[in-house]
Amino acid sequence: MTGPVTLITGGASGIGAATARRFGRRGGRVVIADRDPAAGEAVAAEVGGLFVRADVGVPADNTRAVDATVEAFGRLDNVVLNAGVPGRCGLADFTVERYRDTLRTNLDGVVYGLHACLAPLRRQRHGSIVVMASIAGLSGSPDLFYATSKHALVGLARSAAPALAAAGIRLNALCPGLADTPALAPYRRVLRERGLRLADPGAVAAAVETVLAGPGTGQVWTVQAGQPATVVPAPEVALAAE
Ligand SMILES: NC(=O)c1ccc[n+]([C@@H]2O[C@H](COP(=O)([O-])OP(=O)(O)OC[C@H]3O[C@@H](n4cnc5c(N)ncnc54)[C@H](O)[C@@H]3O)[C@@H](O)[C@H]2O)c1
């Protein structure tokens, strides 16, 4: 295997596992960082990759996953900061614990993962990072703090990318629409009854590869069932006139 070395958080299931399989099939070296050891080990074995048990909400776990990748494969080319969870409350049933449970994975976990991977990527002077946002990070959603966390990832990618470009590091966000993964399994029937189409996780994985490989940085992409991955235009900021 001589293909790129790709670290995928949340790679034990759904979109992350589909991404691991896609890269593995093409001779890539894959590291799965996930808090689910049974599923993570199984996907890693399937793709001939490495599993690192990690809770992305713990900064040291992110560093350990990055260090294990570089130790095993000598470099790190792609990082997919994909681990995410649905929201556990809204404003009516709000508790600090439920709110923090969503944000610690969906936002803190991505910030810690981003910070952890920068040292080797800077040393190499190359690397491509995708943060897994959501279409809920562009529109509103009844899943209030899920949408809040995903909007934050869009802002993170757009804001952090320019400073990383000089070091040869690209950072983009991908916003998938509904995808048919275990996270959505409890809602699959009702979503289909409402006529909503679910994307195949393999199609989202293809979009991940497109975004990782493309030349752009600071971009926000969407991918939805039956549609190709496309860039979402950033709003023009009007400069104040004297
Ligand atoms: N499925 C969809 O419709 C959809 C749509 C848009 C965006 N997304 C996003 O895509 C990403 C993957 O979602 P999925 O649908 O494949 O979900 P999934 O539940 O199938 O997989 C998520 C994986 O993340 C892992 N994980 C969760 N919290 C973690 C933590 N703190 N530390 C380490 N690992 C953790 C889980 O163990 C699991 O393996 C998420 O960020 C999700 O928000 C999903």
The ligand as an SDF file (V2000), in Angstrom:
LIG
                    3D

 44 48  0  0  0  0  0  0  0  0999 V2000
  -26.0200   10.6980    8.5870 N   0  0  0  0  0  0  0  0  0  0  0  0
  -26.3770   11.8990    8.1900 C   0  0  0  0  0  0  0  0  0  0  0  0
  -27.4850   12.1030    7.6680 O   0  0  0  0  0  0  0  0  0  0  0  0
  -25.4340   13.0620    8.3380 C   0  0  0  0  0  0  0  0  0  0  0  0
  -25.7350   14.2440    7.6440 C   0  0  0  0  0  0  0  0  0  0  0  0
  -24.8740   15.3270    7.7660 C   0  0  0  0  0  0  0  0  0  0  0  0
  -23.7550   15.2400    8.5590 C   0  0  0  0  0  0  0  0  0  0  0  0
  -23.4930   14.0850    9.2350 N   0  0  0  0  0  0  0  0  0  0  0  0
  -22.2950   14.0650   10.0630 C   0  0  0  0  0  0  0  0  0  0  0  0
  -21.4320   13.0440    9.6140 O   0  0  0  0  0  0  0  0  0  0  0  0
  -20.6540   12.5550   10.7030 C   0  0  0  0  0  0  0  0  0  0  0  0
  -20.7890   11.0500   10.7720 C   0  0  0  0  0  0  0  0  0  0  0  0
  -22.1430   10.7430   10.9910 O   0  0  0  0  0  0  0  0  0  0  0  0
  -22.7760    9.3100   10.7060 P   0  0  0  0  0  0  0  0  0  0  0  0
  -24.1450    9.5450   10.2300 O   0  0  0  0  0  0  0  0  0  0  0  0
  -21.8480    8.4960    9.9190 O   0  0  0  0  0  0  0  0  0  0  0  0
  -22.8860    8.7740   12.2190 O   0  0  0  0  0  0  0  0  0  0  0  0
  -22.6060    7.3470   12.8840 P   0  0  0  0  0  0  0  0  0  0  0  0
  -23.3150    7.4000   14.1870 O   0  0  0  0  0  0  0  0  0  0  0  0
  -22.9050    6.2570   11.9350 O   0  0  0  0  0  0  0  0  0  0  0  0
  -21.0210    7.3860   13.1210 O   0  0  0  0  0  0  0  0  0  0  0  0
  -20.4580    8.2950   14.0250 C   0  0  0  0  0  0  0  0  0  0  0  0
  -19.1780    7.6810   14.5760 C   0  0  0  0  0  0  0  0  0  0  0  0
  -18.5780    8.6590   15.4510 O   0  0  0  0  0  0  0  0  0  0  0  0
  -18.1680    8.0030   16.6330 C   0  0  0  0  0  0  0  0  0  0  0  0
  -18.1490    8.9820   17.7330 N   0  0  0  0  0  0  0  0  0  0  0  0
  -19.1770    9.6740   18.2550 C   0  0  0  0  0  0  0  0  0  0  0  0
  -18.7480   10.4530   19.2560 N   0  0  0  0  0  0  0  0  0  0  0  0
  -17.4130   10.2560   19.3620 C   0  0  0  0  0  0  0  0  0  0  0  0
  -16.4030   10.7690   20.2180 C   0  0  0  0  0  0  0  0  0  0  0  0
  -16.6850   11.6640   21.1900 N   0  0  0  0  0  0  0  0  0  0  0  0
  -15.1360   10.3570   20.0500 N   0  0  0  0  0  0  0  0  0  0  0  0
  -14.8290    9.4480   19.0740 C   0  0  0  0  0  0  0  0  0  0  0  0
  -15.7440    8.8980   18.2540 N   0  0  0  0  0  0  0  0  0  0  0  0
  -17.0270    9.3080   18.4040 C   0  0  0  0  0  0  0  0  0  0  0  0
  -19.1890    6.9030   16.8560 C   0  0  0  0  0  0  0  0  0  0  0  0
  -18.6730    5.8710   17.7170 O   0  0  0  0  0  0  0  0  0  0  0  0
  -19.4280    6.4290   15.4290 C   0  0  0  0  0  0  0  0  0  0  0  0
  -18.4960    5.4210   15.0590 O   0  0  0  0  0  0  0  0  0  0  0  0
  -21.1860   13.2770   11.9450 C   0  0  0  0  0  0  0  0  0  0  0  0
  -20.3580   14.3890   12.2300 O   0  0  0  0  0  0  0  0  0  0  0  0
  -22.5540   13.7440   11.5220 C   0  0  0  0  0  0  0  0  0  0  0  0
  -22.9970   14.8780   12.2390 O   0  0  0  0  0  0  0  0  0  0  0  0
  -24.3030   12.9860    9.1420 C   0  0  0  0  0  0  0  0  0  0  0  0
  1  2  1  0
  2  3  2  0
  2  4  1  0
  4  5  1  0
  4 44  2  0
  5  6  2  0
  6  7  1  0
  7  8  2  0
  8  9  1  0
  8 44  1  0
  9 10  1  0
  9 42  1  0
 10 11  1  0
 11 12  1  0
 11 40  1  0
 12 13  1  0
 13 14  1  0
 14 15  2  0
 14 16  1  0
 14 17  1  0
 17 18  1  0
 18 19  2  0
 18 20  1  0
 18 21  1  0
 21 22  1  0
 22 23  1  0
 23 24  1  0
 23 38  1  0
 24 25  1  0
 25 26  1  0
 25 36  1  0
 26 27  1  0
 26 35  1  0
 27 28  2  0
 28 29  1  0
 29 30  1  0
 29 35  2  0
 30 31  1  0
 30 32  2  0
 32 33  1  0
 33 34  2  0
 34 35  1  0
 36 37  1  0
 36 38  1  0
 38 39  1  0
 40 41  1  0
 40 42  1  0
 42 43  1  0
M  CHG  2   8   1  16  -1
M  END
$$$$
